Amino acid sequence: MAIVKEKTEIINISIKQAVDRIDNYIRKDINLFRLTTDIQDDSFYMELDVKRSLASLGEIMELKGEKIDDNKMKLNIVSRCIEKKSIIDWGKNNKNIEGVFSLFEKERTSEK
């Protein structure tokens, strides 16, 4: 079974601002193989296939954002190893998740 990590947080930012920030980060800092997006006014979904590296055979990241109000949203991120038989991820999944959440350090709340 593939290693899977997941985290959800409430962020004080609009959907559009979040998507813009995430998109800039993805294109600049993540070694992408493929990106699929579905962006609406009140939600978004992104699926990223991250290329393999020396530490990993690659990961699949799923980002889901849901609007709570105009400047508040719930962000859920799942990162899992592509190789289903992986037993060690060398911290890549947590690094993927924390890399995205670090974009919202000032906007994060303690709510879950």
N, C-alpha and C positions, 0 to 999 in steps of 0.2 A: 504494500500500500504506500502511495506517495506521501511525503511529509507535507502537511498543510498547516499554515498559520493564519489566524484571522484576528482582526481588531476592528472595533466600532467606536466612534467618538462623535460628540456633538461639537460643531464648529460654528463660531459666530461670523459667518461670511455668506454672501449670496452664492447661488449655484453658478452664475456666470463668472464671478471672480474666482471661485474654486476651480472651475474648468480651465480658465485661462492660466492660472498658476500651475496646475497639474500638467497641462499640455506643454508649457514652456519647460518644465522640469523633465518630463519624459523625453522630449526631443533633444534636450541638452545633455542629460546625465544618465540615461538608460540606454543600454545597447540593445535596441529593439530588432526583432525579426518581423513582427507583425503587430498592428494596432487596429482594433475595431472599436468604434464609438457609436453611441446612440444618445444624443443630447437633446433634452426637452426643456421647457420653461421651468418645470418643477422637479426634474430628476435628470440623472445621467447614468450611463453605464459605459465603462471602458474595459476592454480586455486586451492585455498586452502579452505577447510572447517575447520573453527576454532570451537573447541569444546565450548559447553556452559559453562558459568561461573555464579557467583553470580550477575554480572552486565548485562548479556546478555544470550539469548537462543542460541547464536552462530552467526557467520557471515560467509559470503562467500566473499573471496577476489579474484579479478582477476588482474593479473599483466601482462602487455604487453610491450615488449621492441622492438624498431625498430632501426636498425643501420642507422645513418646519414653519418658517415664516420668511419675510423678505430678506433678512440678514442672519438667518440661522438655518443650518442643515445638519443632517446626520450623514456621516461618511463611514462606509464599511469597506474594508480592504481584505481580500483573501489572496494569499500567495502560496503556491504549491509547486513542488518540483515536477518537471515534465516526466522524468523517468519514474514510473510507478513503483519500481523496486528499490528506490532510494531509501536508505535508512539513516543517512546523515546529510544534512543540508549545509553544513559549515556556516550556519548563521545567515545564509543568503535570504531566506524568506523573511526573517525579522528585519534584516537590513532593508529589504524592498519596502516593507510596510512603514518602518520608521522614517525612511527617506521621504515618503510622501507626506506623512503626518508632520514632519519637521517644517514643511512649507507653511504650516498654520500654527506655529508655536504661540504667537500672540493671540490667536483667535480660538484656541482650544479651551474647552470648559471641563469641569470635573464630572459633568453629567454623562451618563452612558445611555 
